[in-house]
Amino acid sequence: MSTDQTSTFQPFTPPPHVRGLLRQTFYARGEAGYLQDKILPNGLAAAVFMTGAPYRVGKSVQPADNPSFEHSFLHGVQTTPVHNAAGGESQVLGIVFEPPGMHGLFGTDMEQLCERTVDARDVLPEDVIAGIEALLPRAAEKGTHEELVRLLIKDRVPRMPAWLPALYADIVATQGRLSLIEAYIRFGLSPDHVSEGFRRAVGVSPEDLSRICRLQALVKHIDPAAPVAWKQLIDRFDFPDLQSFARDFHAFSGEMPDEYLDRLMGA
């Protein structure tokens, strides 16, 4: 559990039989002021249910410019950062979905949620909403998260072509450095066919997810206390040149690489 003067966060890892559907569930508590958090793209979808103060969530760095959610919100896959801020004390029960898992369990068109944050009650089934809201008062308890997993998968059999979760998992496992052409040949599918089905199940194209995964992995290799060898990182994570990397990094983080590093060093 991570804790400071203003917040608490406790992640829970789902059991093995739901891997590929759910990445994580979590409990969080925010206690004071506008606790703003910039969330970099991660290729995942997340649903958050809360009691107490509302959250402002959106693309603006200014909290007041973002929509306010009083009961719940749900992120689709993002390619640019999202900012969220608690307006005071609140308690949260959250779910991080693998996008194909959410698509397979609930038939959600993930492309319609790409780059968006909406009320989770507008997307998830009514029985799931009612069940989650009943669990929310006990969000800090481990048993609650076990109940939550059972609620999400109850009587639901994910339906999607076998190649789709396999391709998604391969992209994630290789940190976005999978050869997509070789993958398409292996699955015996055309790029156009793959792209259409993948966007519906994930929200973005295989190329876009690969880029997100490469940038995620690259960021994790940055040590703000040591000189950063940008050229080595660019080569390691398969960016063709500095200019295209800087463009992709700015879209991903909202900052140029050196600006991002300066902020880390000042944190």
Secondary structure, DSSP 8 states (H G I E B T S, - for coil): -EE-SSEEEEEE---GGGTTTEEEEEEEEE-SS-EEEEE---S-EEEEEEEES-EEEES-SSGGGS-EESSEEEE---SS-EEEEE-S-EEEEEEEE-HHHHHHHH---GGGGTT-EE-GGGTS-HHHHHHHHHHGGGTTSHHHHHHHHHHHHTT------THHHHHHHHHHHTTT---HHHHHHHHT--HHHHHHHHHHHHSS-HHHHHHHHHHHHHHHT--TTS---HHHHHHHTT-S-HHHHHHHHHHHHSS-HHHHHHHHHH-
